[in-house]
Amino acid sequence: MESLLISFASFFAGMIDSIVGGGGLILVPALFATYPTAAPATLLGTNKCASVWGTSLATYQYSKRVQLAWRALLPAALFALVGSFIGAWSVTQINPAFLRKLMPVILLVVLIYTLVKKDMGATHKPHHNKNRERIIACLIGAVIGWYDGFFGPGTGSFFIFLFVRFLGYDFLNASASAKLLNVATNLAAILLFALKGHVWWHIGLMMAVTNMAGSFIGSHLALKHGTGFVRWVFVIVVSALILKTALMN
């Protein structure tokens, strides 16, 4: 029964995550509810072990249909990976409680801005200056990568919002680009958790199968229905994140 529960949770997490991120809203609480006596670090490491496979599949699915800016995104992914390592190290030096209090406010600003700017992310108009695009993408990768390693909730949504706002991407291209950087931050997290022995590989790999199935369906829906669909799923997920982070305080 436990395996069935977390497999279903992993499936739906993969589906949501492949569209706009936020799969951790589903899978992490399911893991904590299913294994209440387990160390939190082990459950978080096992979650990353499953989600990285679904995110990787989504990246592949998007790359077949969406023209990704590889020259900007690959360096940005490297910055995100390094940022995630530094963020994870920062947790050992700084208490992340201040971010927990700020999160609902930051997300509310993101939500209001997205709703007010109805045309934001509707069309794909990336920077003509490719060097500028690369620099901005690397800055986004480093900052949000650090945030993912340090705290985590809403990482995919922040990537998408910043790609839309500062790089001129539409929501579909931003979601596709965010997946690549999410793969990098997840790999950094897995390496750190694995080195400390905080990954249940047998459970993580089992969840990976259903997470990939959900990711396949989610990315198919996003590609089929386009940027308008992704935008509204983004609004719903950010709203859920606001409620979740507000309740955490």
C-alpha positions as CSV (number, residue, x, y, z in Angstrom):
1,M,0.0,0.0,0.0
2,E,2.8,2.4,0.8
3,S,4.5,1.7,-2.5
4,L,1.2,2.3,-4.4
5,L,0.6,5.6,-2.6
6,I,4.0,7.1,-3.3
7,S,3.9,5.8,-6.8
8,F,0.7,7.6,-7.5
9,A,2.0,10.8,-5.8
10,S,5.2,10.5,-7.9
11,F,3.1,10.2,-11.1
12,F,1.1,13.4,-10.4
13,A,4.2,15.2,-9.2
14,G,5.9,14.4,-12.5
15,M,2.9,15.6,-14.5
16,I,2.7,19.0,-12.7
17,D,6.5,19.4,-12.6
18,S,6.9,18.9,-16.3
19,I,4.5,21.7,-17.0
20,V,5.5,24.5,-14.6
21,G,7.4,22.9,-11.7
22,G,6.0,22.5,-8.2
23,G,5.9,18.7,-8.2
24,G,7.4,18.8,-4.7
25,L,4.1,20.2,-3.5
26,I,2.7,16.7,-4.1
27,L,5.6,14.2,-3.6
28,V,7.4,15.6,-0.6
29,P,4.3,15.7,1.7
30,A,3.4,12.2,0.5
31,L,6.8,10.9,1.4
32,F,6.7,12.5,4.9
33,A,3.2,11.1,5.5
34,T,4.1,7.6,4.3
35,Y,7.4,7.4,6.2
36,P,6.9,9.7,9.3
37,T,9.9,8.2,11.2
38,A,12.4,8.6,8.4
39,A,15.1,11.3,8.5
40,P,13.9,14.4,6.5
41,A,17.2,14.6,4.6
42,T,16.6,11.0,3.4
43,L,13.1,11.7,2.2
44,L,14.3,14.9,0.4
45,G,17.2,13.0,-1.2
46,T,14.8,10.2,-2.3
47,N,12.4,12.8,-3.8
48,K,15.3,14.3,-5.9
49,C,16.3,10.8,-7.0
50,A,12.8,10.3,-8.5
51,S,12.2,13.8,-9.8
52,V,15.4,14.1,-11.7
53,W,14.3,11.4,-14.1
54,G,11.0,13.0,-14.8
55,T,12.6,16.4,-15.3
56,S,15.2,14.9,-17.7
57,L,12.5,13.2,-19.7
58,A,10.5,16.5,-19.9
59,T,13.6,18.3,-21.1
60,Y,14.0,15.7,-23.9
61,Q,10.4,15.9,-24.8
62,Y,10.5,19.7,-25.0
63,S,13.8,19.8,-26.9
64,K,12.2,17.8,-29.8
65,R,9.4,20.5,-30.3
66,V,10.8,23.7,-28.8
67,Q,13.9,25.4,-30.1
68,L,15.9,25.8,-26.9
69,A,18.7,28.5,-26.7
70,W,21.4,25.9,-25.9
71,R,24.3,28.4,-26.1
72,A,22.7,30.4,-23.3
73,L,21.1,27.6,-21.3
74,L,24.0,25.1,-21.1
75,P,26.3,27.6,-19.3
76,A,23.3,28.7,-17.2
77,A,22.7,25.0,-16.2
78,L,26.4,24.8,-15.1
79,F,25.9,28.0,-13.0
80,A,22.7,26.5,-11.6
81,L,24.5,23.3,-10.6
82,V,27.3,25.2,-8.8
83,G,24.8,27.6,-7.2
84,S,22.8,24.6,-5.9
85,F,26.0,23.2,-4.3
86,I,26.7,26.6,-2.7
87,G,23.1,26.9,-1.5
88,A,23.2,23.5,0.1
89,W,26.5,24.5,1.9
90,S,24.9,27.8,3.0
91,V,22.2,25.9,4.9
92,T,25.0,24.6,7.2
93,Q,26.0,28.2,7.9
94,I,22.8,30.3,7.8
95,N,19.3,29.5,9.2
96,P,16.9,29.6,6.2
97,A,14.0,30.7,8.4
98,F,14.0,34.2,7.0
99,L,13.2,32.9,3.5
100,R,10.3,30.9,4.9
101,K,8.7,34.1,6.1
102,L,9.5,36.0,2.9
103,M,8.3,33.3,0.5
104,P,4.5,34.0,0.5
105,V,5.2,37.7,-0.1
106,I,7.6,37.1,-3.0
107,L,5.3,34.6,-4.6
108,L,2.3,36.9,-4.2
109,V,4.2,39.6,-6.0
110,V,5.0,37.1,-8.8
111,L,1.3,36.1,-9.0
112,I,0.0,39.6,-9.1
113,Y,2.5,40.7,-11.7
114,T,1.6,37.7,-13.9
115,L,-2.1,38.4,-13.6
116,V,-1.8,42.1,-14.2
117,K,0.5,41.7,-17.2
118,K,-1.9,39.7,-19.2
119,D,0.3,39.7,-22.4
120,M,3.4,38.7,-20.5
121,G,4.8,35.5,-21.9
122,A,2.2,35.3,-24.6
123,T,4.7,35.7,-27.4
124,H,8.3,34.4,-27.7
125,K,10.6,37.4,-28.2
126,P,14.1,36.5,-26.9
127,H,16.9,39.0,-26.8
128,H,18.6,39.6,-30.2
129,N,21.9,40.1,-28.3
130,K,22.9,36.5,-27.6
131,N,25.7,37.5,-25.2
132,R,23.3,39.5,-23.1
133,E,20.9,36.5,-23.2
134,R,23.6,34.2,-22.0
135,I,24.7,36.5,-19.2
136,I,21.2,37.0,-17.9
137,A,20.5,33.2,-18.1
138,C,23.7,32.5,-16.1
139,L,22.7,35.0,-13.5
140,I,19.2,33.5,-13.2
141,G,20.8,30.0,-13.0
142,A,23.2,31.0,-10.3
143,V,20.7,32.8,-8.1
144,I,17.8,30.3,-8.4
145,G,20.2,27.4,-8.2
146,W,21.5,28.8,-4.9
147,Y,17.9,29.2,-3.7
148,D,17.1,25.6,-4.7
149,G,20.0,24.2,-2.7
150,F,19.3,26.6,0.3
151,F,15.5,26.3,0.5
152,G,13.8,24.9,-2.5
153,P,10.0,25.5,-2.8
154,G,9.0,27.1,-6.1
155,T,12.3,26.7,-7.9
156,G,10.7,25.8,-11.2
157,S,8.2,28.6,-11.0
158,F,10.9,31.1,-10.3
159,F,12.9,29.9,-13.3
160,I,9.9,30.3,-15.5
161,F,8.9,33.7,-14.3
162,L,12.4,35.1,-14.6
163,F,12.9,33.7,-18.1
164,V,9.6,35.3,-19.2
165,R,10.3,38.6,-17.5
166,F,14.0,39.1,-18.3
167,L,14.6,37.0,-21.4
168,G,11.4,37.6,-23.3
169,Y,10.5,33.9,-23.5
170,D,6.9,32.8,-23.8
171,F,5.6,30.5,-21.1
172,L,6.1,27.3,-23.1
173,N,9.7,28.2,-24.0
174,A,10.4,29.3,-20.4
175,S,9.0,26.1,-19.0
176,A,11.1,24.0,-21.4
177,S,14.2,26.0,-20.5
178,A,13.5,25.7,-16.8
179,K,13.5,21.9,-17.1
180,L,17.1,21.9,-18.2
181,L,18.3,24.0,-15.3
182,N,16.2,22.0,-12.9
183,V,18.0,18.9,-14.0
184,A,21.3,20.5,-13.1
185,T,20.1,21.6,-9.6
186,N,18.6,18.2,-9.0
187,L,21.8,16.4,-9.9
188,A,23.7,18.7,-7.5
189,A,21.3,17.9,-4.7
190,I,21.4,14.1,-5.4
191,L,25.2,14.1,-5.3
192,L,25.2,15.9,-1.9
193,F,22.5,13.7,-0.4
194,A,24.1,10.5,-1.8
195,L,27.5,11.4,-0.4
196,K,25.9,11.7,3.1
197,G,23.9,8.5,2.6
198,H,20.5,10.2,2.4
199,V,19.0,8.4,-0.6
200,W,16.8,5.3,-0.6
201,W,17.7,4.1,-4.0
202,H,15.2,1.3,-4.2
203,I,12.3,3.6,-3.5
204,G,13.6,6.5,-5.5
205,L,14.1,4.4,-8.6
206,M,10.6,2.8,-8.2
207,M,9.1,6.3,-8.0
208,A,11.2,7.4,-10.9
209,V,9.2,5.1,-13.3
210,T,5.9,6.7,-12.4
211,N,7.4,10.2,-12.2
212,M,8.6,9.7,-15.8
213,A,5.1,8.5,-16.9
214,G,3.5,11.6,-15.4
215,S,6.2,13.8,-16.9
216,F,5.6,12.3,-20.4
217,I,1.8,13.1,-20.1
218,G,2.4,16.6,-18.6
219,S,4.9,17.7,-21.3
220,H,2.6,16.3,-24.0
221,L,-0.3,18.4,-22.6
222,A,1.9,21.5,-22.5
223,L,3.1,21.1,-26.0
224,K,-0.4,20.3,-27.3
225,H,-2.1,23.3,-25.6
226,G,0.7,25.8,-25.8
227,T,1.7,28.8,-23.8
228,G,-1.8,29.9,-22.6
229,F,-2.3,26.5,-20.9
230,V,1.2,26.7,-19.3
231,R,0.4,30.2,-18.1
232,W,-2.7,29.2,-16.3
233,V,-1.1,26.1,-14.7
234,F,1.6,28.4,-13.6
235,V,-0.9,30.7,-11.9
236,I,-2.6,27.7,-10.1
237,V,0.7,26.3,-8.9
238,V,2.0,29.6,-7.7
239,S,-1.3,30.2,-5.8
240,A,-0.9,26.7,-4.2
241,L,2.7,27.6,-3.3
242,I,1.6,30.8,-1.6
243,L,-0.9,28.9,0.6
244,K,1.7,26.2,1.4
245,T,4.4,28.6,2.3
246,A,2.1,30.8,4.3
247,L,1.0,27.7,6.4
248,M,4.6,26.9,7.0
249,N,5.1,30.1,8.9
